């Protein structure tokens, strides 16, 4: 009869993930990224900021929830400002000088995120609003009865 082996967990960081311990990884080489794209997605409840290089590969990202804002504080402009600064910080260290900015959504954090990007020292090539607007597409759900 075979002897039972003990199970060894492969999850190094438990259920919280590696973001709890910071974003520094020793095995990845730091790339120089002179140009990139900053995508800011704002909703009524959260703000998500993604920084990519010109080919579309994600370099850094952050959201109001990962910056430890919970509940109604996630939708504030200050949370959007903090999330934007958190996403941009590693990219500025990698040497990004110019970026295109794409804003999506109608949340309260749009202006705060754009202000934070412009103050960070990254030159803005253009700012584009890519909020999806239907040309009378799908029928909306019926009104709620009172």
C-alpha positions in Angstrom: 0.0 0.0 0.0 1.3 3.4 -1.0 2.2 5.9 1.6 0.1 9.1 1.6 1.9 12.3 0.7 1.2 15.6 2.5 -0.3 18.4 0.4 1.9 21.4 0.0 0.1 24.7 -0.9 1.3 26.5 -4.0 -0.4 29.8 -3.0 2.3 31.8 -1.6 0.4 34.8 -0.3 -2.8 33.3 1.0 -6.2 34.7 -0.1 -5.2 38.4 -0.2 -2.8 38.0 -3.2 0.5 39.6 -3.9 -0.8 43.2 -4.1 -0.9 43.3 -0.3 2.8 43.1 -0.2 3.5 45.7 -2.9 4.2 45.5 -6.6 8.0 45.0 -6.6 9.1 41.8 -8.2 12.7 40.9 -8.3 12.6 38.6 -11.3 11.2 41.1 -13.8 13.5 43.5 -15.5 12.4 47.1 -15.5 11.6 48.3 -19.1 12.0 51.9 -20.3 8.6 53.1 -21.5 8.9 56.6 -23.0 5.3 56.6 -24.4 2.0 55.0 -23.3 -1.7 55.1 -22.9 -3.6 55.9 -19.7 -7.1 54.6 -19.5 -9.4 56.1 -16.9 -12.7 54.3 -16.4 -15.1 56.0 -14.0 -18.5 54.8 -12.9 -20.8 56.1 -10.3 -19.3 53.7 -7.7 -15.6 53.3 -8.6 -12.6 54.5 -10.6 -10.2 52.2 -12.4 -7.0 53.5 -13.9 -4.9 51.3 -16.3 -1.6 52.3 -17.8 -0.4 50.5 -20.9 2.5 50.8 -23.3 1.9 51.6 -27.0 1.3 48.0 -27.9 -1.5 47.7 -25.3 0.3 45.6 -22.7 -0.7 46.6 -19.2 2.2 48.1 -17.2 0.4 49.3 -14.1 -3.1 49.6 -12.8 -5.0 50.7 -9.8 -8.5 51.4 -8.6 -10.2 53.1 -5.7 -10.9 49.7 -4.1 -7.3 48.6 -4.2 -6.3 51.9 -2.5 -8.3 50.7 0.5 -11.4 52.9 -0.1 -14.5 50.9 0.6 -18.2 51.6 0.3 -19.4 55.2 -0.5 -15.9 56.6 -0.2 -14.8 54.8 -3.4 -16.9 57.1 -5.5 -15.3 60.3 -4.3 -12.9 62.5 -6.4 -10.2 62.0 -3.7 -10.3 58.2 -4.2 -9.9 58.7 -7.9 -7.0 61.0 -7.4 -5.3 58.5 -5.1 -5.9 55.6 -7.5 -4.5 57.6 -10.4 -1.4 58.6 -8.5 -0.9 55.0 -7.4 -1.1 53.7 -11.0 1.2 56.4 -12.4 3.9 56.3 -9.8 5.7 53.1 -11.1 5.4 54.3 -14.8 7.0 57.7 -14.0 9.9 55.8 -12.4 10.3 53.7 -15.6 10.7 56.9 -17.6 7.3 57.7 -19.2 7.4 61.2 -20.7 4.3 61.3 -23.0 1.0 59.6 -22.8 -2.4 59.5 -24.4 -5.4 59.7 -22.0 -8.7 58.0 -22.7 -11.6 58.8 -20.3 -14.6 56.4 -20.2 -17.7 56.9 -18.1 -19.5 59.7 -16.3 -18.3 59.3 -12.7 -17.3 62.0 -10.2 -13.6 61.1 -10.5 -13.0 62.1 -14.1 -11.7 65.6 -13.5 -9.7 64.6 -10.4 -8.0 61.8 -12.4 -7.2 64.1 -15.3 -5.8 66.8 -12.9 -3.6 64.2 -11.2 -2.2 63.0 -14.6 -1.4 66.5 -15.8 0.4 67.4 -12.5 2.4 64.2 -12.5 4.9 65.5 -15.1 3.8 63.3 -18.0 3.1 65.3 -21.1 -0.3 64.6 -22.6 -0.4 64.0 -26.3 -4.2 64.1 -26.4 -7.2 63.6 -24.1 -10.1 61.6 -25.7 -13.5 60.8 -24.3 -14.4 57.2 -25.3 -17.6 56.9 -23.3 -19.9 54.5 -25.2 -23.1 56.3 -26.2 -25.9 54.3 -27.8 -27.5 55.6 -31.0 -30.9 54.4 -29.8 -29.7 50.8 -29.5 -31.2 48.5 -26.9 -34.6 49.1 -25.3 -34.2 50.2 -21.6 -35.9 48.2 -18.9 -39.4 49.1 -17.9 -39.9 51.6 -15.1 -40.2 50.4 -11.5 -43.7 50.4 -10.1 -44.4 52.4 -6.9 
